[in-house]
Amino acid sequence: MTPPGGPLKRFFWGCLEEWESWKRGMLLHLPGKLGVKLRYHFYRRRFASCGRGVVIFQNVRFECPEKLHVGDHVEIGSGSVISAGGVIRIGNHVGMGPGVGLWSVNHVFSDPERPFLEQGYEYGEITIGNDVWLGSGSIVKAGVRIGPGAIVSGGSVLAKSLPPFSIAGGNPARIVGWRKAPPANDPMRENP
């Protein structure tokens, strides 16, 4: 947000915002270990919190990184998009394949008499537990909680929360198996 003031002050702040955008753009495409290391050092100060050993591959885009909480030893695959406007919390030892989308923001479109672009946004927190694997191209929508140890297969669209150690797949995603099944009489066996 540009602070009030004279034209010179506004120009100065505009240049700082532009420089920040250039840095993000240059880091986005840097290949190899150097690119991974530079992206980690750049974003760890911009995230709400960031653990150790975070790997951010090429072409990962972040929106509202100041609302993103990242645990230890998280890998974010190339081409992923993380929109944290509604807050996203990622646990420890989480892996994301290429092209994963985390969307904690969605357009409001309830009034058919007005264009949806004029109706604003709705926000929902995403929480991803420890030891979760999100397969390539999977999408997690606002308001979803993924329990520890869960796996979301590639290309899945997850609109509902998942219990711990479940394996989900499809569009919309549903539980297709278990890494460690709850007892037969446990209500968690069913989709939440």
GROMACS elastic network, one bead per residue, 0.5 to 0.9 nm:
[ bonds ]
;  ai    aj funct       b0    kb
    1    13     6  0.88113   500
    1    17     6  0.89997   500
    2     5     6  0.89803   500
    2    10     6  0.65770   500
    2    13     6  0.62822   500
    2    14     6  0.72045   500
    2    17     6  0.88873   500
    3     9     6  0.81032   500
    3    10     6  0.70678   500
    3    13     6  0.77068   500
    4     9     6  0.79925   500
    4    10     6  0.72274   500
    5     8     6  0.79877   500
    5     9     6  0.58335   500
    5    10     6  0.64700   500
    6     9     6  0.53924   500
    6    10     6  0.63381   500
    6    11     6  0.86659   500
    7    10     6  0.50659   500
    7    11     6  0.60072   500
    7    12     6  0.85726   500
    8    11     6  0.50151   500
    8    12     6  0.61680   500
    8    13     6  0.87472   500
    9    12     6  0.50921   500
    9    13     6  0.63297   500
    9    14     6  0.85167   500
   10    13     6  0.52419   500
   10    14     6  0.60078   500
   10    15     6  0.85945   500
   11    15     6  0.61837   500
   11    16     6  0.87695   500
   12    15     6  0.51372   500
   12    16     6  0.64407   500
   12    17     6  0.88529   500
   13    16     6  0.50474   500
   13    17     6  0.62765   500
   13    18     6  0.85571   500
   14    17     6  0.51816   500
   14    18     6  0.61490   500
   14    19     6  0.86244   500
   15    19     6  0.60732   500
   15    20     6  0.86445   500
   16    19     6  0.50486   500
   16    20     6  0.62783   500
   16    21     6  0.87051   500
   17    20     6  0.51693   500
   17    21     6  0.63867   500
   17    22     6  0.88060   500
   18    21     6  0.50650   500
   18    22     6  0.62854   500
   18    23     6  0.87743   500
   19    23     6  0.62501   500
   19    24     6  0.87186   500
   20    23     6  0.51856   500
   20    24     6  0.63780   500
   20    25     6  0.86742   500
   21    24     6  0.52133   500
   21    25     6  0.61763   500
   21    26     6  0.87169   500
   22    26     6  0.61394   500
   22    27     6  0.85864   500
   23    26     6  0.52223   500
   23    27     6  0.61563   500
   23    28     6  0.85046   500
   23    42     6  0.89243   500
   24    27     6  0.52303   500
   24    28     6  0.60360   500
   24    39     6  0.85720   500
   24    42     6  0.84338   500
   24    61     6  0.89571   500
   25    28     6  0.51907   500
   25    29     6  0.72642   500
   26    29     6  0.60812   500
   26    30     6  0.68791   500
   27    30     6  0.54167   500
   27    31     6  0.89166   500
   27    35     6  0.67038   500
   27    36     6  0.88804   500
   27    38     6  0.71656   500
   27    39     6  0.61422   500
   27    42     6  0.85056   500
   27    58     6  0.81592   500
   27    59     6  0.85263   500
   28    31     6  0.87455   500
   28    35     6  0.81265   500
   28    39     6  0.76744   500
   28    57     6  0.84456   500
   28    58     6  0.56896   500
   28    60     6  0.65716   500
   28    61     6  0.76361   500
   29    35     6  0.76740   500
   29    57     6  0.89410   500
   29    58     6  0.54662   500
   29    59     6  0.57612   500
   29    60     6  0.88712   500
   30    33     6  0.89833   500
   30    34     6  0.74741   500
   30    36     6  0.78494   500
   30    38     6  0.86013   500
   30    39     6  0.86547   500
   30    57     6  0.89450   500
   30    58     6  0.66025   500
   30    59     6  0.85942   500
   31    34     6  0.70133   500
   31    35     6  0.51131   500
   31    36     6  0.74869   500
   31    57     6  0.80650   500
   31    58     6  0.64677   500
   32    35     6  0.54166   500
   32    36     6  0.64835   500
   32    37     6  0.88238   500
   32    57     6  0.83751   500
   32    58     6  0.84778   500
   33    36     6  0.50491   500
   33    37     6  0.61103   500
   33    38     6  0.85708   500
   34    37     6  0.51310   500
   34    38     6  0.60857   500
   34    39     6  0.85274   500
   35    38     6  0.51907   500
   35    39     6  0.60385   500
   35    40     6  0.85192   500
   35    56     6  0.85242   500
   35    57     6  0.77084   500
   35    58     6  0.74874   500
   36    39     6  0.53028   500
   36    40     6  0.62196   500
   36    41     6  0.87855   500
   36    54     6  0.87698   500
   36    55     6  0.60356   500
   36    56     6  0.56650   500
   36    57     6  0.59295   500
   36    58     6  0.76195   500
   37    40     6  0.51955   500
   37    41     6  0.63368   500
   37    42     6  0.86461   500
   37    54     6  0.89650   500
   37    55     6  0.76945   500
   37    56     6  0.83101   500
   38    41     6  0.51826   500
   38    42     6  0.60380   500
   38    43     6  0.85777   500
   39    42     6  0.50386   500
   39    43     6  0.59798   500
   39    44     6  0.82753   500
   39    55     6  0.82490   500
   39    56     6  0.64879   500
   39    57     6  0.82481   500
   39    58     6  0.88584   500
   40    43     6  0.54107   500
   40    44     6  0.57934   500
   40    45     6  0.88275   500
   40    53     6  0.84912   500
   40    54     6  0.65080   500
   40    55     6  0.67089   500
   40    56     6  0.65992   500
   41    44     6  0.55486   500
   41    45     6  0.71427   500
   42    45     6  0.62846   500
   42    46     6  0.71465   500
   43    47     6  0.59779   500
   43    50     6  0.82808   500
   43    65     6  0.78425   500
   44    47     6  0.54735   500
   44    48     6  0.82347   500
   44    49     6  0.70382   500
   44    50     6  0.52984   500
   44    51     6  0.79446   500
   44    54     6  0.87878   500
   44    70     6  0.88374   500
   45    48     6  0.78849   500
   45    49     6  0.79091   500
   45    50     6  0.78578   500
   45    66     6  0.88629   500
   46    49     6  0.81550   500
   46    50     6  0.88211   500
   46    65     6  0.60897   500
   46    66     6  0.56371   500
   46    68     6  0.87771   500
   47    50     6  0.62260   500
   47    64     6  0.85101   500
   47    67     6  0.65507   500
   47    68     6  0.53500   500
   47    69     6  0.63588   500
   47    70     6  0.76334   500
   48    65     6  0.70880   500
   48    67     6  0.53869   500
   48    68     6  0.53673   500
   48    69     6  0.53487   500
   48    70     6  0.80823   500
   49    66     6  0.82997   500
   49    67     6  0.85495   500
   49    68     6  0.69346   500
   49    70     6  0.59799   500
   49    71     6  0.77706   500
   50    54     6  0.77658   500
   50    68     6  0.83658   500
   50    69     6  0.61118   500
   50    71     6  0.58993   500
   50    72     6  0.73517   500
   51    54     6  0.66724   500
   51    69     6  0.86020   500
   51    70     6  0.60504   500
   51    73     6  0.71985   500
   51    74     6  0.82545   500
   51    92     6  0.82137   500
   52    71     6  0.73639   500
   52    73     6  0.60853   500
   52    74     6  0.83962   500
   53    71     6  0.89394   500
   53    72     6  0.59010   500
   53    74     6  0.68722   500
   53    75     6  0.84779   500
   54    70     6  0.80400   500
   54    71     6  0.78708   500
   54    72     6  0.63113   500
   54    73     6  0.50019   500
   54    75     6  0.59510   500
   54    76     6  0.81019   500
   55    73     6  0.73569   500
   55    74     6  0.61893   500
   55    76     6  0.62199   500
   55    77     6  0.84183   500
   56    59     6  0.87765   500
   56    60     6  0.69976   500
   56    74     6  0.82940   500
   56    75     6  0.60820   500
   56    76     6  0.50253   500
   56    77     6  0.67603   500
   56    78     6  0.75075   500
   57    60     6  0.65367   500
   57    75     6  0.77795   500
   57    76     6  0.61983   500
   57    77     6  0.54980   500
   57    79     6  0.79477   500
   57    80     6  0.88009   500
   57    98     6  0.87601   500
   58    77     6  0.76808   500
   58    79     6  0.67135   500
   58    80     6  0.88799   500
   59    77     6  0.87332   500
   59    78     6  0.55035   500
   59    80     6  0.71621   500
   59    81     6  0.87173   500
   60    76     6  0.75865   500
   60    77     6  0.73498   500
   60    78     6  0.56254   500
   60    81     6  0.58743   500
   60    82     6  0.78514   500
   60    99     6  0.84373   500
   61    79     6  0.73261   500
   61    80     6  0.64189   500
   61    82     6  0.62787   500
   61    83     6  0.82133   500
   62    65     6  0.57924   500
   62    68     6  0.89742   500
   62    80     6  0.85901   500
   62    81     6  0.60621   500
   62    83     6  0.59055   500
   62    84     6  0.75605   500
   63    66     6  0.85850   500
   63    67     6  0.89067   500
   63    81     6  0.79681   500
   63    82     6  0.62359   500
   63    84     6  0.59633   500
   63    85     6  0.69748   500
   64    67     6  0.58194   500
   64    68     6  0.73231   500
   64    82     6  0.85615   500
   64    83     6  0.64064   500
   64    84     6  0.52717   500
   64    85     6  0.53594   500
   64    86     6  0.87586   500
   64    87     6  0.84984   500
   65    68     6  0.51518   500
   65    69     6  0.84948   500
   65    82     6  0.83143   500
   65    83     6  0.78144   500
   65    84     6  0.63491   500
   65    85     6  0.81345   500
   65    87     6  0.89904   500
   66    69     6  0.82749   500
   66    84     6  0.80002   500
   66    85     6  0.86640   500
   66    87     6  0.87023   500
   67    84     6  0.56491   500
   67    85     6  0.64579   500
   67    86     6  0.73752   500
   67    88     6  0.66225   500
   67    89     6  0.85795   500
   68    82     6  0.87101   500
   68    83     6  0.86644   500
   68    84     6  0.57610   500
   68    85     6  0.84471   500
   68    87     6  0.58731   500
   68    88     6  0.50288   500
   68    89     6  0.61986   500
   68    90     6  0.79539   500
   69    87     6  0.78653   500
   69    88     6  0.61689   500
   69    90     6  0.60108   500
   69    91     6  0.82653   500
   70    73     6  0.89390   500
   70    74     6  0.72617   500
   70    88     6  0.83018   500
   70    89     6  0.62397   500
   70    91     6  0.64290   500
   70    92     6  0.76982   500
   71    74     6  0.65093   500
   71    89     6  0.80937   500
   71    90     6  0.58605   500
   71    93     6  0.75448   500
   71    94     6  0.81870   500
   71   130     6  0.84657   500
   72    91     6  0.72832   500
   72    93     6  0.63100   500
   72    94     6  0.83597   500
   73    91     6  0.89882   500
   73    92     6  0.59569   500
   73    94     6  0.69788   500
   73    95     6  0.85369   500
   74    90     6  0.80746   500
   74    91     6  0.78861   500
   74    92     6  0.62802   500
   74    93     6  0.52536   500
   74    95     6  0.58906   500
   74    96     6  0.80827   500
   75    93     6  0.78734   500
   75    94     6  0.64441   500
   75    96     6  0.60012   500
   75    97     6  0.81915   500
   76    79     6  0.88346   500
   76    80     6  0.70129   500
   76    94     6  0.84018   500
   76    95     6  0.64081   500
   76    97     6  0.67284   500
   76    98     6  0.74985   500
   76   100     6  0.81969   500
   77    80     6  0.59949   500
   77    95     6  0.78733   500
   77    96     6  0.54040   500
   77    99     6  0.66437   500
   77   100     6  0.72244   500
   77   136     6  0.79013   500
   78    96     6  0.89692   500
   78    97     6  0.74398   500
   78    99     6  0.63012   500
   78   100     6  0.84694   500
   79    98     6  0.57189   500
   79   100     6  0.73975   500
   79   101     6  0.89981   500
   80    96     6  0.82703   500
   80    97     6  0.80237   500
   80    98     6  0.59447   500
   80   101     6  0.57428   500
   80   102     6  0.82301   500
   80   136     6  0.88897   500
   80   137     6  0.81733   500
   81    99     6  0.70924   500
   81   100     6  0.64325   500
   81   102     6  0.64084   500
   81   103     6  0.80641   500
   82    88     6  0.85897   500
   82   100     6  0.80700   500
   82   101     6  0.58782   500
   82   103     6  0.63521   500
   82   104     6  0.83714   500
   83    86     6  0.80305   500
   83    87     6  0.84834   500
   83    88     6  0.82185   500
   83   101     6  0.79676   500
   83   102     6  0.60094   500
   83   103     6  0.50418   500
   83   104     6  0.60376   500
   83   105     6  0.69315   500
   84    88     6  0.53875   500
   84    89     6  0.89743   500
   84   102     6  0.76560   500
   84   103     6  0.68051   500
   84   104     6  0.55479   500
   84   105     6  0.72996   500
   84   125     6  0.81673   500
   84   126     6  0.84022   500
   85    88     6  0.80497   500
   85   103     6  0.82935   500
   85   104     6  0.60673   500
   85   105     6  0.59307   500
   85   123     6  0.68753   500
   85   124     6  0.84456   500
   85   125     6  0.85994   500
   86   103     6  0.83800   500
   86   105     6  0.58199   500
   86   122     6  0.81120   500
   86   124     6  0.50267   500
   86   125     6  0.51482   500
   86   126     6  0.77307   500
   86   142     6  0.75713   500
   86   143     6  0.87069   500
   87   104     6  0.66183   500
   87   105     6  0.89753   500
   87   123     6  0.81993   500
   87   124     6  0.72642   500
   87   126     6  0.66015   500
   87   127     6  0.85701   500
   88   102     6  0.82050   500
   88   103     6  0.87696   500
   88   104     6  0.69613   500
   88   124     6  0.87751   500
   88   125     6  0.57090   500
   88   127     6  0.59632   500
   88   128     6  0.79935   500
   89   125     6  0.78507   500
   89   126     6  0.62552   500
   89   128     6  0.60972   500
   89   129     6  0.82395   500
   90    94     6  0.72534   500
   90   126     6  0.82486   500
   90   127     6  0.61463   500
   90   129     6  0.64765   500
   90   130     6  0.76345   500
   91    94     6  0.64207   500
   91   127     6  0.79416   500
   91   128     6  0.57984   500
   91   131     6  0.74834   500
   91   132     6  0.80968   500
   91   148     6  0.83972   500
   92   129     6  0.73673   500
   92   131     6  0.63691   500
   92   132     6  0.84034   500
   93   130     6  0.58836   500
   93   132     6  0.70872   500
   93   133     6  0.86745   500
   94   128     6  0.80834   500
   94   129     6  0.78836   500
   94   130     6  0.61849   500
   94   131     6  0.51382   500
   94   133     6  0.58503   500
   94   134     6  0.79762   500
   95   131     6  0.77253   500
   95   132     6  0.64267   500
   95   134     6  0.61997   500
   95   135     6  0.81712   500
   96    99     6  0.83615   500
   96   100     6  0.64498   500
   96   132     6  0.84367   500
   96   133     6  0.59791   500
   96   135     6  0.61302   500
   96   136     6  0.68578   500
   96   138     6  0.87672   500
   97   100     6  0.62386   500
   97   133     6  0.80089   500
   97   134     6  0.62212   500
   97   135     6  0.50342   500
   97   137     6  0.71463   500
   97   138     6  0.82448   500
   97   154     6  0.80003   500
   98   135     6  0.77493   500
   98   137     6  0.63704   500
   98   138     6  0.88833   500
   99   135     6  0.88436   500
   99   136     6  0.56701   500
   99   138     6  0.72990   500
   99   139     6  0.87318   500
  100   134     6  0.72685   500
  100   135     6  0.73605   500
  100   136     6  0.57247   500
  100   138     6  0.50415   500
  100   139     6  0.58634   500
  100   140     6  0.81550   500
  100   154     6  0.86716   500
  100   155     6  0.85708   500
  101   137     6  0.71167   500
  101   138     6  0.63965   500
  101   140     6  0.62462   500
  101   141     6  0.82991   500
  102   126     6  0.79116   500
  102   138     6  0.86167   500
  102   139     6  0.59671   500
  102   141     6  0.63396   500
  102   142     6  0.78643   500
  103   106     6  0.72879   500
  103   124     6  0.87256   500
  103   126     6  0.80835   500
  103   139     6  0.76384   500
  103   140     6  0.62596   500
  103   141     6  0.51252   500
  103   142     6  0.56777   500
  104   122     6  0.84924   500
  104   123     6  0.58207   500
  104   124     6  0.52265   500
  104   125     6  0.58206   500
  104   126     6  0.61865   500
  104   140     6  0.82412   500
  104   141     6  0.61460   500
  104   143     6  0.69355   500
  104   144     6  0.87017   500
  105   121     6  0.65733   500
  105   122     6  0.58316   500
  105   124     6  0.64711   500
  105   125     6  0.86169   500
  105   141     6  0.80272   500
  105   142     6  0.60839   500
  106   120     6  0.87400   500
  106   121     6  0.55760   500
  106   122     6  0.54213   500
  106   123     6  0.65644   500
  106   124     6  0.84793   500
  106   141     6  0.84108   500
  106   142     6  0.73148   500
  107   116     6  0.69037   500
  107   117     6  0.73465   500
  107   119     6  0.73759   500
  107   120     6  0.61717   500
  107   122     6  0.62683   500
  107   123     6  0.89519   500
  108   111     6  0.82867   500
  108   116     6  0.63366   500
  108   117     6  0.80763   500
  108   118     6  0.86576   500
  108   119     6  0.55424   500
  108   120     6  0.56912   500
  108   121     6  0.51729   500
  108   122     6  0.61811   500
  109   112     6  0.69002   500
  109   114     6  0.82496   500
  109   115     6  0.77191   500
  109   117     6  0.81375   500
  109   118     6  0.89045   500
  109   119     6  0.64337   500
  109   120     6  0.83660   500
  109   121     6  0.88064   500
  110   113     6  0.89907   500
  110   114     6  0.88711   500
  110   116     6  0.80126   500
  110   119     6  0.81344   500
  111   114     6  0.57851   500
  111   115     6  0.79848   500
  111   116     6  0.76818   500
  111   119     6  0.77618   500
  112   115     6  0.71494   500
  112   116     6  0.78254   500
  114   117     6  0.83449   500
  114   118     6  0.68870   500
  114   119     6  0.72484   500
  115   118     6  0.56187   500
  115   119     6  0.70125   500
  116   119     6  0.52081   500
  116   120     6  0.75258   500
  117   120     6  0.66176   500
  117   121     6  0.88290   500
  122   142     6  0.87375   500
  123   142     6  0.67001   500
  123   143     6  0.78947   500
  124   141     6  0.83576   500
  124   144     6  0.78934   500
  125   142     6  0.59278   500
  125   144     6  0.70610   500
  125   145     6  0.82313   500
  126   140     6  0.79243   500
  126   141     6  0.75428   500
  126   142     6  0.58466   500
  126   143     6  0.53373   500
  126   144     6  0.50986   500
  126   145     6  0.58150   500
  126   146     6  0.81420   500
  127   143     6  0.80443   500
  127   144     6  0.65515   500
  127   146     6  0.61685   500
  127   147     6  0.83018   500
  128   131     6  0.89201   500
  128   132     6  0.70382   500
  128   144     6  0.82976   500
  128   145     6  0.59885   500
  128   147     6  0.66245   500
  128   148     6  0.74063   500
  129   132     6  0.62740   500
  129   145     6  0.77985   500
  129   146     6  0.58046   500
  129   147     6  0.50780   500
  129   149     6  0.71978   500
  129   150     6  0.80433   500
  129   164     6  0.82828   500
  130   147     6  0.76854   500
  130   149     6  0.63308   500
  130   150     6  0.86307   500
  131   148     6  0.58425   500
  131   150     6  0.72363   500
  131   151     6  0.87380   500
  132   146     6  0.77869   500
  132   147     6  0.77943   500
  132   148     6  0.60881   500
  132   150     6  0.50499   500
  132   151     6  0.57617   500
  132   152     6  0.80915   500
  132   165     6  0.85231   500
  133   149     6  0.77259   500
  133   150     6  0.66712   500
  133   152     6  0.63110   500
  133   153     6  0.81757   500
  134   137     6  0.84217   500
  134   138     6  0.64695   500
  134   139     6  0.85709   500
  134   150     6  0.85567   500
  134   151     6  0.60506   500
  134   153     6  0.64905   500
  134   154     6  0.70695   500
  134   156     6  0.89900   500
  135   138     6  0.58078   500
  135   151     6  0.76050   500
  135   152     6  0.57952   500
  135   155     6  0.70725   500
  135   156     6  0.80004   500
  136   139     6  0.89753   500
  136   153     6  0.75500   500
  136   155     6  0.63357   500
  136   156     6  0.87444   500
  137   153     6  0.88027   500
  137   154     6  0.55241   500
  137   156     6  0.72123   500
  137   157     6  0.88353   500
  138   152     6  0.72002   500
  138   153     6  0.70261   500
  138   154     6  0.52222   500
  138   157     6  0.58339   500
  138   158     6  0.76326   500
  139   154     6  0.89232   500
  139   155     6  0.72888   500
  139   156     6  0.62391   500
  139   158     6  0.59986   500
  139   159     6  0.84594   500
  140   143     6  0.88953   500
  140   144     6  0.69838   500
  140   156     6  0.83888   500
  140   157     6  0.61344   500
  140   159     6  0.64267   500
  140   160     6  0.87294   500
  141   144     6  0.62301   500
  141   157     6  0.76354   500
  141   158     6  0.61715   500
  141   159     6  0.52953   500
  141   160     6  0.80985   500
  142   159     6  0.74942   500
  143   159     6  0.79375   500
  143   160     6  0.78861   500
  143   161     6  0.79419   500
  144   158     6  0.75774   500
  144   159     6  0.64107   500
  144   160     6  0.56230   500
  144   162     6  0.78630   500
  145   160     6  0.76374   500
  145   162     6  0.63657   500
  145   163     6  0.82691   500
  146   149     6  0.85987   500
  146   150     6  0.67315   500
  146   151     6  0.88612   500
  146   160     6  0.87699   500
  146   161     6  0.56254   500
  146   163     6  0.64925   500
  146   164     6  0.71912   500
  147   150     6  0.59288   500
  147   161     6  0.78551   500
  147   162     6  0.57538   500
  147   165     6  0.69330   500
  147   166     6  0.79698   500
  148   163     6  0.76912   500
  148   165     6  0.62648   500
  148   166     6  0.88068   500
  149   163     6  0.88907   500
  149   164     6  0.56517   500
  149   166     6  0.72733   500
  149   167     6  0.89279   500
  149   179     6  0.76612   500
  149   180     6  0.87394   500
  150   162     6  0.72910   500
  150   163     6  0.72585   500
  150   164     6  0.55269   500
  150   167     6  0.57808   500
  150   168     6  0.78851   500
  150   178     6  0.82479   500
  150   179     6  0.75863   500
  151   165     6  0.72234   500
  151   166     6  0.63884   500
  151   168     6  0.62704   500
  151   169     6  0.85831   500
  151   178     6  0.88794   500
  151   179     6  0.84024   500
  152   155     6  0.86206   500
  152   156     6  0.67599   500
  152   157     6  0.88002   500
  152   158     6  0.80103   500
  152   166     6  0.84233   500
  152   167     6  0.59429   500
  152   169     6  0.58974   500
  152   170     6  0.89497   500
  152   173     6  0.80503   500
  153   156     6  0.59676   500
  153   167     6  0.73932   500
  153   168     6  0.61745   500
  153   169     6  0.50315   500
  153   170     6  0.77059   500
  153   173     6  0.87475   500
  154   169     6  0.74061   500
  154   170     6  0.85080   500
  155   169     6  0.77931   500
  155   170     6  0.71442   500
  155   171     6  0.78545   500
  156   168     6  0.78169   500
  156   169     6  0.52693   500
  156   171     6  0.53869   500
  156   172     6  0.68401   500
  156   173     6  0.56037   500
  156   174     6  0.89513   500
  157   169     6  0.78185   500
  157   170     6  0.66162   500
  157   171     6  0.50392   500
  157   172     6  0.52408   500
  157   173     6  0.54381   500
  158   161     6  0.76000   500
  158   162     6  0.86855   500
  158   168     6  0.83276   500
  158   169     6  0.82456   500
  158   170     6  0.83071   500
  158   171     6  0.74413   500
  158   172     6  0.61607   500
  158   173     6  0.50841   500
  158   174     6  0.79440   500
  159   172     6  0.68185   500
  159   173     6  0.71919   500
  160   172     6  0.86239   500
  160   173     6  0.78336   500
  160   174     6  0.83509   500
  160   191     6  0.81447   500
  160   192     6  0.69515   500
  161   191     6  0.80997   500
  161   192     6  0.62926   500
  162   165     6  0.85237   500
  162   166     6  0.67147   500
  162   167     6  0.84889   500
  162   168     6  0.78744   500
  162   174     6  0.85543   500
  162   175     6  0.78588   500
  162   188     6  0.89478   500
  162   191     6  0.72065   500
  162   192     6  0.67634   500
  163   166     6  0.59286   500
  163   188     6  0.64208   500
  163   189     6  0.81622   500
  163   191     6  0.80437   500
  163   192     6  0.75369   500
  164   178     6  0.88799   500
  164   179     6  0.88398   500
  164   180     6  0.83276   500
  164   181     6  0.88474   500
  164   182     6  0.88781   500
  164   188     6  0.87282   500
  165   177     6  0.89334   500
  165   178     6  0.58910   500
  165   179     6  0.50950   500
  165   180     6  0.55371   500
  165   181     6  0.70772   500
  165   182     6  0.87076   500
  166   175     6  0.64328   500
  166   176     6  0.78574   500
  166   177     6  0.61456   500
  166   179     6  0.60533   500
  166   180     6  0.73505   500
  166   181     6  0.74033   500
  166   189     6  0.86713   500
  167   174     6  0.82689   500
  167   175     6  0.56385   500
  167   176     6  0.57723   500
  167   178     6  0.53359   500
  167   179     6  0.68466   500
  168   173     6  0.57723   500
  168   174     6  0.51329   500
  168   176     6  0.53398   500
  168   177     6  0.69513   500
  168   178     6  0.86139   500
  169   172     6  0.77828   500
  169   174     6  0.56993   500
  169   175     6  0.66287   500
  169   176     6  0.64594   500
  170   174     6  0.64519   500
  170   175     6  0.89114   500
  170   176     6  0.88921   500
  171   174     6  0.79123   500
  173   176     6  0.87744   500
  174   191     6  0.67118   500
  175   178     6  0.78889   500
  175   189     6  0.86105   500
  175   190     6  0.78384   500
  175   191     6  0.63939   500
  177   180     6  0.89594   500
  177   181     6  0.81325   500
  178   181     6  0.51293   500
  178   182     6  0.84444   500
  181   184     6  0.81652   500
  181   189     6  0.74722   500
  182   185     6  0.81615   500
  182   186     6  0.61662   500
  182   187     6  0.86626   500
  182   188     6  0.69866   500
  182   189     6  0.64236   500
  183   186     6  0.53488   500
  183   187     6  0.88573   500
  183   188     6  0.88375   500
  183   189     6  0.79199   500
  184   187     6  0.83086   500
  184   189     6  0.72542   500
  185   188     6  0.87228   500
  185   189     6  0.79900   500
  186   189     6  0.60204   500
  186   190     6  0.84980   500
  187   190     6  0.59955   500
  187   191     6  0.87939   500
  187   192     6  0.86853   500
  188   191     6  0.70622   500
  188   192     6  0.70321   500
  189   192     6  0.85888   500
